[in-house]
Amino acid sequence: MALERSIIELGVLIYSGAQMAAVHGLTDLFGVANRIAAEHQAEQLPLLRVSHWQVDPDGIPARVFASLAGADQPLMALLVPPSIAEFHEEQAPPALLDWLRRQHAGGTVLGGVCIGSIMLARSGLLDGRRATTHWSSAESFAARYPAVCLEADKPMVDDGDLITSAGLMAWSDLGLRLVERVLGPSIGASTARFLVIEHSASASQCGSNFAPIFSHGDAAILKVQHWLQGCGAVNVSLPDMARQAGLEERTFLRRFRCATGLKPTEYCQHLRVGKARQMLEFTHSTIDHIAWTVGYQDPNALREIFKRITGLAPSDYRNRFGVIPAGARQ
């Protein structure tokens, strides 16, 4: 007897001025991913249910559509699409921003495209975090939200629980990133090929594409995960993490592994390697400097852990995926 596939819900926010092409495009993209997973007879993979969340005049979103029948459940991710028009403050009323904060606090991954990045910044969730936005609003974004580490030269910044992308058409990249997280890189690549979306082999397909679990329901562990994402897991210890969770160390270890599937040390290694991968791709910093930046006093420790997780030595990874011309590196 065939096993009943689990359902993971991905929400798309419909606010005043939202680009409906992105709303419906994301719905179709996730539908294609479901079909391709079925064609691969991947019964072990979950089904993606897409829901639309319409913001009412008071700023409260409500579910108005779901692509699959079934009981309501927490959102694994919520995507804020772009808008053709310029951002206006009435598009992000306080009630909506408070709702976004509550969704994030409950374990929902939030993704913003273009104006969506501005909404996340207005909510305060991006303070101290890395983000990108559309080039035309980068200067005003940096001035208005100085607490955000803006990286406007990057098309997408995936910071685990918060993902931002820059272009008006970048909703497809954001959608594919979530397909890769939930269904794996091969389904993601097949979905892009079917839709004729450019999605060439990238660093995200190298080795382990770390996708932290935030929807486990353990509020104490989720608080620690958000803290680790914010600090990059640099200069943290087991006592520090247990203290953040408000738990005794042995209890913290048990609950952390139960919630995330990893030991705290393994989780931190994945976060540090993720930051190292980004620096290898987009900067010309030396490997020794990268090691120190991501929290390793001994660069050889980074080299060993990096190769174990990605399958490549840091230098080989940079040669394969770095976007900085070789002649510009120091």
ABEGO torsion letter per residue (X at the ends): XBBBBBBBBBBBBBBBGBBAAAAAAAAAAAAAAAAAAAAAGBAABBBBBBBBBBBBAAGBBBBABBABBEBBBBBABBBBBBBABBBBAAABBAAAAAAAAAAAAAGBBBBBBEAAAAAAAAAGAABGBBBBBBAAAAAAAAAABAABBBBAABABBBAGABBBBABAAAAAAAAAAAAAAAAEAAAAAAAAAAAGBBBBBBAAABEBBBBBBAAAGBAAAAAAAAAAAAAGGBGBBAAAAAAAAGBBAAAAAAAAAAAAGBBAAAAAAAAAAAAAAAAAAABABBAAAAAAAAGBABAAAAAAAAAAAAGBBAAAAAAAABABBAAABX
